Amino acid sequence: MFFFIPTAYPIDKIKEIKPTKSVLSSPATSLSHRLAITFTDRKILKSSIPLIISPVRQEEFIRQLLSVNPQIKHLA
């Protein structure tokens, strides 16, 4: 059994969101509906690798992020 530890990330530091088919190990449970989130500061993830997630309601998730930080580059 796997457990995911909830982690908060600063929305104001998100640089870009784009769809990805990456198979990197991550909290993304889906293999086909994944998003790669890149931050403006590499210290947030302690890596240059993007955060890979698979939100259930992907478009709603993206709209919410953009409502908080309209500077996020969204690549569809």
N, C-alpha and C positions, 0 to 999 in steps of 0.2 A: 504494500500500500504506500502511496506517495502523498506527501503533504506539502502544500505550498505555503510559504510564509508571506503574508501580505507585506508589501513594501510600498512606500510612498515616494513618488518622484516629482520634482518641481516642474509644473507645467510651463512656467515662464522660461525654463531652460531648454524646452523642446525646440529643436531646429527643423526637423523634417519627419514626416510620416509617409511611408510608402508600402504598398503591398510587396510581399516577398514569398518565395517558395523555399526559403532557407530551411535546412533540416538541423540547424544548430540546436543543441539542447537548450531548452528555455521553458518558461512557464506557459508557452503556447501549447494548448492541448490539441488544436487542429493542425493538420498537415497542409491543408489547402487554403485556409482563410487566415493568413498571418499578416501582421503588420510589423514593419521594422521602424523603430523610433530612434532617431539620432538626436543627441543632446549637444548643446553649444559648448559644454564644458566636459571634457573627458574624465574629470575627477568624479562625476556623478556615478558612473558605472565602473570607474577605475579601469577603463578599457576603451579602445576605439571601436569595438564591436557594438553594433546597435542592440537595443533591447527588442526582443522578438516576443510578441504577444498575439493572442487570438481572442479578441473580445466577442461576446455573443452577438451583440447588436453593433456591428462594426461601423456603419454609417452614423448612427446616433452617437457612438463613442467619439468619432472624429469631429462631429459637429460640436459636441460639448467641449472638446479640447480647443477647437478654434474659437469658441465663444469666450474662452478665458484668455487665450493667446492667439490673436489673429495673425501674428507674425510667423506662425508655423507654416512651412512649405509643405503642401499636401500634393503628393504625386500619385495620381490614380493609376 
